[in-house]
Amino acid sequence: MDFSLADGRIFFTNTQERFFEDGNVDIRTRLPCERRRSSCDADRKFTVEEAVEVLGVGWFQFRLWAITGLFSMADACEMMLLAVLSPELRCQWGLSQTQVALITTVVFIGMGTTSPFWGILADRYGRRNNLMLASVVVWYFGLLTSFSPSYFWLLLLRGLVGAGMAGMPHGFTLLTEYLPQKYRAKILIFGSVCWATGTMFEITLSAIVIPRLGWRWLLALSSIPCLAIIVLFRYLPMSARYLVGAGRKEEAFRILQSIAKINKTQLPEGELVEEMQDQRGHPKLLFSRSYLRTTLQLWVLWFGTALTYYGMVLASAEILQLHNAKTAGGQTCKCSGLKTDDYVSMIFSTLGEYISLPLNMLLIDVIGRRYTGAVNFVGCSVFFLLIQVHVSQEVLTFFIFMVRGFSTGIFNFVYIYTTEVYPTSIRASGLGTSSTCARVGAMITPFLAQVLLDASLSAAVWVYACICFVCAAVAALLPIETKGRALPQIVT
């Protein structure tokens, strides 16, 4: 509506009309927002969740994905190292199957005992500092392991490496907290490329280094990804969600401003909302009325996930050696290393982790997180059972390929679901305690994948298959579906 002044000038303003029952109209004038900027800005507020949605996906997220991907790559290198190291140490040090299994188990003991503490530290003191400390621990003790003078020192140093590795998954937490809901699941799933690349790197490195330089050089060179993390650490930001929850709103706002500049976007106008929770990282919040059932079911799923995935990683070398012995019509030689064909089969089976990406990207936003997890568990179970069939090495490699693919999909599911379902105040703690349950499964799996499998292949694969079927049901019955759901900030 326009109003004319006595000298003929016209100005425009916003008006608010109120109609009465008798037909009269009450017109009230509202000044444009520009004329009352201070009051407008005071009224506007936005949360970190809203800011992340507005900032979208750009160079900042790509850079963060690349750096946090190094954490996955380092983790994968250390895990795959266990599979290729076992045949060498069994021969050179004359180890029994139980002693070989213990080399793997001690790593997971270190991870399992320290995972809850890393989660609590990340919720109380920030994800960034946590990740730096974890990287230094893994790199330092990983390098020292290459100088192990005896079996005892090898166990001790690998246990300390495991203790540091327990802090690595919080790179996933940090990345999750900076991704808009629309793209979150797809980008997080694509992050498994880094894990698969780390696995491929380790197998290729092993095939080159072990025959020429020996296993000690392999241990030293496997610490390279952690060294790269330390060098690039200055590009890793603090979590804005954590800072707001910790009452450091100004720091969070500055980080959001820098993201807007990097992504060439703009923050919402107004003031950043402070969403604090006094008991950040307190374990009892995981057992609140809102999250008790979710927490217990997630513990079962993480146990089954680690038992399945690491079981296949460790068993791949054992299965190939067992197959070679059957093909030759003799007994398995306890002192035979991996052949070139075995390394090629392991590389090919690892490609299954890449192949699972398109399927899970499609399913996770169509049928939801829970049913995607159930589908992957069922697929994993079926192909585990097929491994016991006596077939050619090419077909056997395909079965291992499919198990690796589905088990990678399971890991995608549990990581994404766990970081989405818990609020910021306990997100890292939820991931840390879940990771502890995973490590319990990982501690047990060497005795299935190496000791039991050596006694009976059929018994081992049936144990894995049954556990996968149980986990499929648990995944489908999770109480909360996180598809299309904003990341919660505090426990309500």
C-alpha positions in Angstrom: 0.0 0.0 0.0 1.3 3.5 -0.8 0.8 6.8 1.0 1.2 10.3 -0.5 2.9 13.1 1.4 1.8 16.8 1.1 4.6 17.6 -1.3 3.6 14.8 -3.7 6.2 12.2 -2.7 5.2 8.6 -2.3 6.6 6.1 0.1 5.8 2.4 0.4 5.5 0.4 3.6 4.3 -3.0 4.7 0.9 -3.0 6.2 -1.1 -5.5 8.2 -4.8 -5.7 7.7 -7.2 -6.9 10.3 -10.9 -7.5 9.3 -13.7 -7.2 11.8 -17.1 -8.8 11.6 -18.9 -5.6 10.7 -16.8 -5.2 7.6 -14.5 -2.5 8.8 -10.8 -2.8 8.2 -8.0 -1.9 10.6 -4.8 -1.0 8.8 -1.6 -1.0 10.9 1.6 0.2 9.4 4.8 -1.9 9.7 8.1 -0.4 8.9 10.4 -2.2 6.5 12.8 -4.6 8.1 15.7 -2.4 6.9 14.4 0.4 9.1 14.4 -1.8 12.2 17.4 -4.0 11.4 18.5 -4.3 15.1 15.1 -5.7 16.2 14.8 -8.0 13.2 18.2 -9.5 13.8 17.4 -9.9 17.5 14.3 -11.9 16.6 16.0 -14.2 14.2 17.8 -17.3 15.4 19.2 -20.3 13.8 20.7 -23.6 14.9 23.9 -25.4 13.7 21.6 -27.9 12.0 19.9 -25.1 10.0 23.2 -23.5 9.2 24.6 -26.8 7.8 21.6 -27.3 5.6 21.9 -23.8 4.2 25.7 -24.0 3.7 25.2 -27.1 1.5 27.9 -29.3 0.1 31.0 -27.7 -1.3 34.8 -27.6 -1.2 34.8 -27.6 2.6 33.0 -31.0 2.8 35.2 -32.4 0.0 38.3 -31.5 1.9 36.9 -32.8 5.2 35.9 -36.1 3.5 39.4 -36.5 2.1 41.1 -35.9 5.5 38.7 -38.0 7.5 39.0 -40.6 4.8 42.7 -41.0 5.8 41.5 -42.2 9.2 39.6 -45.0 7.5 42.5 -45.7 5.3 44.9 -46.0 8.2 42.4 -48.2 10.1 42.0 -50.5 7.1 45.8 -50.8 6.6 46.3 -51.9 10.2 43.4 -54.4 10.0 44.5 -55.9 6.7 48.1 -56.1 8.0 46.9 -58.7 10.5 45.8 -61.0 7.7 49.0 -60.9 5.7 51.3 -60.9 8.7 50.0 -64.1 10.2 51.4 -66.6 7.7 54.8 -64.9 7.9 55.1 -64.9 11.7 53.7 -68.5 12.0 56.6 -69.7 9.9 59.5 -67.5 11.1 58.7 -67.7 14.8 57.2 -71.2 14.8 53.9 -70.0 16.3 50.8 -72.2 16.9 47.4 -71.3 15.5 46.3 -70.0 18.9 49.4 -67.7 19.2 48.7 -66.4 15.7 45.1 -65.6 16.6 46.3 -63.8 19.7 48.3 -61.3 17.6 44.9 -60.2 16.2 43.0 -60.5 19.4 45.4 -58.3 21.3 44.8 -55.4 18.9 41.1 -55.6 19.5 41.6 -55.9 23.3 43.4 -52.5 23.0 40.6 -51.1 21.0 37.8 -52.5 23.1 39.1 -51.4 26.4 39.8 -47.8 25.3 36.9 -47.1 22.9 34.5 -45.8 25.6 37.1 -43.4 26.9 37.9 -42.0 23.4 34.1 -41.5 23.0 33.8 -39.7 26.3 36.8 -37.5 25.6 35.5 -36.6 22.1 32.1 -35.5 23.6 33.7 -33.5 26.5 36.8 -32.1 24.8 36.1 -32.1 21.1 36.5 -34.4 18.1 39.6 -32.7 16.6 42.0 -33.0 19.6 40.8 -36.6 20.1 41.7 -37.4 16.5 45.2 -35.9 16.7 46.1 -37.9 19.7 44.8 -41.1 18.2 46.8 -40.5 15.0 50.1 -39.9 16.9 49.5 -43.1 19.1 48.8 -45.3 16.0 51.7 -44.0 14.0 54.3 -44.1 16.8 53.5 -47.5 18.2 52.9 -48.9 14.7 56.4 -47.8 13.7 57.9 -49.2 16.9 56.3 -52.6 16.2 58.6 -53.1 13.3 61.5 -53.3 15.8 59.8 -56.0 18.0 62.6 -58.3 19.3 60.2 -61.0 20.4 56.6 -62.4 20.4 55.9 -60.7 23.7 57.0 -57.2 22.5 55.0 -57.7 19.3 51.8 -58.4 21.3 52.4 -55.4 23.7 53.1 -52.9 20.9 50.2 -54.2 18.7 47.9 -53.8 21.7 49.0 -50.1 22.1 48.4 -49.6 18.3 44.9 -51.0 18.9 44.4 -48.6 21.8 45.1 -45.7 19.5 43.0 -47.1 16.7 39.9 -46.9 18.9 39.9 -43.2 18.5 40.0 -43.2 14.7 36.2 -43.7 14.1 35.5 -40.2 15.4 36.7 -38.8 12.1 33.4 -40.3 10.8 31.5 -38.5 13.6 33.1 -35.2 12.6 32.3 -35.6 8.9 28.7 -36.6 9.8 28.2 -33.4 11.7 29.0 -31.2 8.7 26.8 -32.9 6.1 23.3 -31.7 5.1 20.6 -34.4 5.6 19.9 -34.7 1.8 23.5 -35.8 1.0 24.6 -37.2 4.3 24.1 -41.0 3.8 25.4 -41.0 0.2 28.6 -39.1 1.1 29.2 -41.3 4.2 28.7 -44.5 2.2 31.1 -43.1 -0.4 33.6 -42.8 2.4 34.0 -46.6 2.3 36.1 -46.0 -0.8 38.8 -44.8 1.5 38.6 -48.0 3.6 38.7 -50.2 0.5 41.6 -48.2 -0.9 43.5 -48.7 2.4 42.9 -52.4 2.2 44.1 -52.5 -1.5 47.1 -50.4 -0.6 48.0 -52.9 2.2 47.6 -56.0 0.1 49.6 -54.5 -2.8 52.3 -53.3 -0.4 52.5 -56.7 1.2 52.9 -58.4 -2.2 55.8 -56.1 -3.0 57.5 -55.7 0.4 57.3 -59.1 2.1 59.1 -61.2 -0.6 61.9 -58.6 -0.9 62.3 -56.8 2.4 60.4 -58.8 4.9 57.5 -58.2 7.4 59.3 -55.6 9.5 59.5 -53.1 6.6 55.9 -53.8 5.9 55.0 -52.7 9.5 57.0 -49.5 9.1 55.6 -48.6 5.7 52.0 -49.3 6.8 52.1 -46.3 9.2 52.3 -43.9 6.2 48.6 -43.0 6.3 48.8 -41.9 9.9 51.9 -39.8 9.1 49.9 -38.1 6.4 47.1 -37.3 8.8 49.5 -35.6 11.2 50.9 -33.5 8.4 47.4 -32.4 7.2 45.9 -32.0 10.7 45.8 -28.2 10.5 43.1 -28.4 7.9 40.8 -30.4 10.2 38.2 -28.1 11.9 36.6 -28.3 15.3 33.0 -29.6 15.3 30.6 -26.6 15.4 27.9 -28.8 16.9 30.2 -29.8 19.7 31.3 -26.1 20.3 27.6 -25.0 20.6 26.9 -27.8 23.0 29.9 -26.8 25.1 28.8 -23.2 25.3 31.4 -21.9 22.9 29.0 -20.3 20.5 31.3 -17.6 19.2 33.9 -20.1 18.1 31.2 -22.2 16.4 29.9 -19.1 14.6 33.4 -18.2 13.3 33.8 -21.8 11.9 30.4 -21.6 10.2 31.4 -18.2 8.7 34.6 -19.8 7.3 32.6 -22.6 5.8 30.3 -20.1 4.1 33.3 -18.4 2.6 34.9 -21.6 1.4 31.6 -22.9 -0.1 30.7 -19.4 -1.4 27.4 -19.4 0.3 25.8 -17.4 3.1 24.8 -18.2 6.7 21.2 -17.5 7.8 20.7 -14.0 9.2 20.4 -13.7 12.9 22.0 -15.2 16.0 23.3 -18.7 16.5 21.2 -20.7 19.0 23.1 -22.1 22.0 22.0 -25.7 22.7 23.9 -26.8 25.8 23.7 -30.0 27.8 25.5 -30.1 31.1 26.3 -33.9 31.1 27.9 -34.1 27.7 29.4 -37.5 27.1 27.9 -39.0 30.3 27.3 -42.8 29.7 24.0 -42.8 31.6 22.4 -40.7 28.8 22.8 -43.7 26.5 20.4 -45.6 28.8 17.8 -42.9 29.0 14.2 -43.7 28.2 14.6 -42.4 24.6 17.7 -44.5 23.8 17.8 -47.6 26.0 16.4 -50.0 23.4 18.4 -48.5 20.6 21.6 -48.7 22.6 21.2 -52.4 23.4 20.2 -53.4 19.9 23.1 -51.4 18.4 25.6 -53.2 20.7 24.3 -56.5 19.2 24.7 -55.2 15.7 28.2 -53.8 16.2 29.3 -57.1 17.7 28.0 -59.0 14.7 29.4 -56.5 12.2 32.9 -56.7 13.5 32.8 -60.4 14.0 31.7 -60.8 10.4 33.9 -58.3 8.6 37.1 -59.0 10.3 36.4 -62.7 10.3 36.3 -62.6 6.5 39.4 -60.4 6.3 41.4 -62.8 8.5 39.8 -66.0 7.0 40.5 -65.0 3.4 44.2 -66.0 3.7 43.4 -69.1 5.7 40.7 -70.2 3.2 43.0 -69.7 0.2 45.7 -71.8 1.9 43.2 -74.5 2.8 41.9 -74.5 -0.8 45.5 -74.8 -2.2 46.1 -77.8 0.1 42.9 -79.5 -1.0 43.6 -78.9 -4.7 47.1 -80.4 -4.3 45.6 -83.4 -2.5 47.7 -82.9 0.6 47.6 -81.3 4.1 47.9 -77.6 4.7 51.5 -76.6 5.2 51.8 -74.5 8.4 54.9 -72.8 7.1 53.8 -71.8 3.7 53.5 -68.1 2.9 51.0 -66.4 0.6 51.6 -66.9 -3.1 51.2 -64.4 -5.9 47.9 -65.9 -6.9 46.7 -65.6 -3.3 47.5 -61.8 -3.2 45.7 -61.4 -6.6 42.6 -63.3 -5.1 42.7 -61.0 -2.0 42.9 -57.9 -4.2 40.0 -59.1 -6.4 37.8 -60.0 -3.3 38.5 -56.5 -1.9 36.9 -55.0 -5.0 33.6 -56.3 -3.5 33.9 -53.3 -1.1 33.7 -50.9 -4.1 30.8 -52.8 -5.8 28.6 -52.6 -2.7 28.6 -48.7 -2.9 25.9 -48.2 -5.6 23.6 -50.8 -4.0 23.8 -49.2 -0.6 23.5 -45.7 -1.9 20.3 -46.7 -3.6 18.8 -48.7 -0.7 19.7 -46.5 2.2 17.5 -43.6 1.1 14.8 -45.7 -0.5 14.0 -48.5 2.0 15.7 -46.8 4.9 18.7 -47.5 7.2 17.2 -50.4 9.1 16.2 -52.5 6.2 19.4 -51.8 4.3 21.3 -53.2 7.3 19.0 -56.3 7.3 19.5 -56.9 3.5 23.3 -56.8 3.9 23.3 -59.1 6.9 21.2 -61.7 4.9 23.4 -61.4 1.8 26.5 -61.9 4.0 25.0 -65.0 5.6 24.1 -66.7 2.3 27.6 -66.3 0.8 29.3 -67.3 4.0 27.5 -70.7 3.6 28.6 -71.0 0.0 32.3 -70.8 1.0 32.2 -74.4 2.3 31.4 -75.7 -1.2 34.4 -77.2 -3.0 34.8 -75.1 -6.1 37.5 -73.6 -8.3 39.7 -70.8 -6.9 37.9 -68.3 -9.2 34.5 -69.2 -7.8 35.7 -69.3 -4.3 37.2 -65.8 -4.8 33.8 -64.7 -6.0 32.1 -65.9 -2.8 34.7 -64.1 -0.7 34.2 -61.1 -3.0 30.4 -61.1 -2.2 30.9 -61.6 1.6 33.4 -58.6 1.6 30.8 -56.5 -0.3 27.9 -57.2 2.0 30.0 -56.9 5.1 31.2 -53.5 4.0 27.6 -52.5 3.5 26.9 -53.6 7.1 29.7 -51.4 8.3 28.3 -48.5 6.3 24.9 -49.1 7.9 26.1 -49.3 11.6 28.3 -46.2 11.3 25.7 -44.1 9.6 22.8 -45.2 11.8 24.8 -44.8 15.1 26.0 -41.2 14.3 22.5 -40.2 13.1 20.4 -41.7 15.9 22.3 -40.2 18.9 22.3 -36.5 19.7 25.5 -34.4 19.6 25.9 -34.4 23.3 26.4 -38.2 23.3 27.2 -39.0 19.7 30.8 -39.8 20.2 30.1 -41.7 23.4 27.4 -43.8 21.6 29.9 -44.6 18.8 32.6 -45.4 21.4 30.6 -47.8 23.5 29.2 -49.5 20.3 32.8 -49.8 19.1 33.6 -51.6 22.3 31.0 -54.2 21.5 32.5 -54.4 18.0 35.9 -55.1 19.5 34.5 -57.9 21.6 33.3 -59.5 18.3 36.7 -58.8 16.8 38.5 -60.4 19.7 36.5 -63.6 19.2 36.7 -63.8 15.4 40.4 -64.8 15.1 39.6 -68.0 17.0 36.7 -68.7 14.6 38.5 -67.5 11.4 41.9 -69.1 12.2 41.5 -71.8 14.9 38.0 -73.2 14.3 38.3 -72.8 10.6 41.6 -74.8 10.6 39.7 -77.6 12.4 36.5 -77.4 10.4 35.6 -75.0 7.6 31.9 -75.9 7.7 31.6 -75.3 11.4 33.2 -71.8 11.1 31.1 -70.6 8.2 27.8 -71.9 9.9 28.7 -69.9 13.0 29.2 -66.7 11.0 26.0 -67.3 8.9 23.8 -67.9 12.0 25.1 -64.7 13.7 24.4 -62.7 10.5 20.8 -64.0 10.4 20.2 -63.0 14.0 21.6 -59.5 13.3 19.4 -59.1 10.2 16.3 -59.5 12.5 17.8 -57.1 15.1 18.5 -54.4 12.4 15.0 -54.6 11.0 13.5 -54.2 14.5 15.4 -51.1 15.5 13.0 -48.6 17.1 14.0 -45.4 15.2 14.4 -44.9 11.5 16.9 -42.1 10.8 16.1 -41.6 7.1 15.2 -38.0 6.5 15.7 -37.1 10.2 17.7 -34.1 11.4 20.7 -34.7 13.6 19.5 -34.2 17.2 21.6 -31.9 19.4 20.7 -32.9 23.0 19.0 -35.7 24.9 15.3 -34.8 25.5 
